[in-house]
Amino acid sequence: PGMGQPGMGRPGMPQPGMPMGQPGMPPGPGYGPPKRSSSAGPIIAIGCGALALIVILVVVVLAIIGANTEDDPDPYDLPTPTRTYTPPDDDTPTPRATGGLVGNFTGDGNQPGAGSGHEEFEAKFSLIYSTGVATYTYPSGAQDKCYTRLSLLSSEDDKVEYRETPMAGMDEKECASGYVTFIPSASGATMRWEWRQSRTATSPAAYGTVSKS
């Protein structure tokens, strides 16, 4: 104390009646505890957006699959046949048994006006309905045998006609193509055969009689 003035406290020391604080620092303003920020709103919004996107993708994928399924044919959808097979009745003849002759027939042949050694000869026919072969054997000449193939042209009760074609290697001068007609006798034991080089010829160029052997 000095000069009769009231005594001053030390700097930095709290004065009587003042609140206590940090030495030399004024008291800070009063703040309450910080409030927690709520993040539930953004999280829920993000979750709803992702779910909506997933639903849209699923719908698009299902639409694509459905379109491809409609375009692709069913692998097990087989075409329905337009025709059905109907077995023949017992009375229906088979194509093989329709028309023609069956068996081996042997006999003679005559061809008036033919070359030497070809006027009289042996004739043999082996027939199986619509097809057959013929063999003509001559006693002399440049070619002693003539082999031909027979193909059915027409078949009736009173006559059967075949087309005759020489086999490979036959001389056309000695073994010509033509038409052979068979005419069964009344008894059926023998047949007369006639050969024509042209189908429309009125008279046969060769003929003979054969019987089934």
Backbone hydrogen bonds, N-H to C=O, Kabsch-Sander energy under -0.5 kcal/mol:
donor,donor_aa,acceptor,acceptor_aa,energy
5,Q,2,G,-1.8
13,M,10,R,-2.1
18,M,15,Q,-2.0
25,M,22,Q,-1.7
39,S,37,S,-0.5
43,I,39,S,-1.5
44,I,40,A,-2.2
45,A,41,G,-2.1
46,I,42,P,-2.6
47,G,43,I,-2.2
48,C,44,I,-2.1
49,G,45,A,-2.1
50,A,46,I,-2.2
51,L,47,G,-1.9
52,A,48,C,-2.2
53,L,49,G,-2.1
54,I,50,A,-2.1
55,V,51,L,-2.2
56,I,52,A,-2.2
57,L,53,L,-2.3
58,V,54,I,-2.3
59,V,55,V,-2.1
60,V,56,I,-2.3
61,V,57,L,-2.5
62,L,58,V,-2.4
63,A,59,V,-2.0
64,I,60,V,-2.2
65,I,61,V,-2.4
66,G,62,L,-2.3
67,A,63,A,-2.0
68,N,64,I,-2.3
69,T,65,I,-2.1
70,E,66,G,-1.7
71,D,67,A,-1.6
72,D,68,N,-2.1
77,D,74,D,-2.0
78,L,76,Y,-1.3
92,T,89,D,-1.2
97,A,94,T,-0.8
98,T,94,T,-0.5
98,T,95,P,-0.9
99,G,97,A,-0.8
101,L,129,Y,-0.9
103,G,127,L,-2.5
105,F,125,F,-3.2
106,T,211,S,-2.4
107,G,123,A,-2.5
108,D,209,T,-1.6
109,G,121,F,-2.2
110,N,207,Y,-2.7
111,Q,119,E,-2.7
114,A,111,Q,-1.8
118,H,115,G,-2.1
121,F,109,G,-1.9
122,E,137,T,-2.4
123,A,107,G,-2.3
124,K,135,T,-1.9
125,F,105,F,-3.1
126,S,133,V,-2.6
127,L,103,G,-2.7
127,L,125,F,-0.6
128,I,131,T,-3.0
129,Y,101,L,-2.4
130,S,128,I,-0.6
131,T,128,I,-1.6
132,G,150,L,-1.3
133,V,126,S,-2.1
134,A,148,T,-2.1
135,T,124,K,-2.7
136,Y,146,C,-2.4
137,T,122,E,-2.4
137,T,135,T,-0.5
138,Y,136,Y,-0.6
138,Y,144,D,-3.4
140,S,117,G,-0.8
146,C,136,Y,-2.1
148,T,134,A,-2.2
149,R,165,T,-3.1
150,L,132,G,-3.3
151,S,163,R,-2.0
152,L,130,S,-2.8
153,L,161,E,-3.0
154,S,161,E,-1.5
156,E,159,K,-2.5
160,V,182,F,-2.1
161,E,154,S,-2.5
162,Y,180,V,-2.8
163,R,151,S,-3.3
164,E,178,G,-2.9
165,T,149,R,-2.3
167,M,147,Y,-2.5
170,M,167,M,-1.6
172,E,170,M,-0.5
174,E,171,D,-0.9
175,C,171,D,-2.7
178,G,164,E,-1.8
179,Y,196,R,-2.6
180,V,162,Y,-2.2
181,T,194,E,-2.6
182,F,160,V,-3.0
183,I,192,R,-3.0
185,S,190,T,-2.4
191,M,210,V,-2.6
192,R,183,I,-2.5
193,W,208,G,-2.4
194,E,181,T,-2.1
195,W,206,A,-3.2
196,R,179,Y,-2.5
201,A,198,S,-1.4
205,A,195,W,-2.2
206,A,195,W,-1.5
207,Y,110,N,-2.1
208,G,193,W,-1.7
210,V,191,M,-2.7
211,S,106,T,-2.2
212,K,189,A,-0.9
213,S,104,N,-3.0
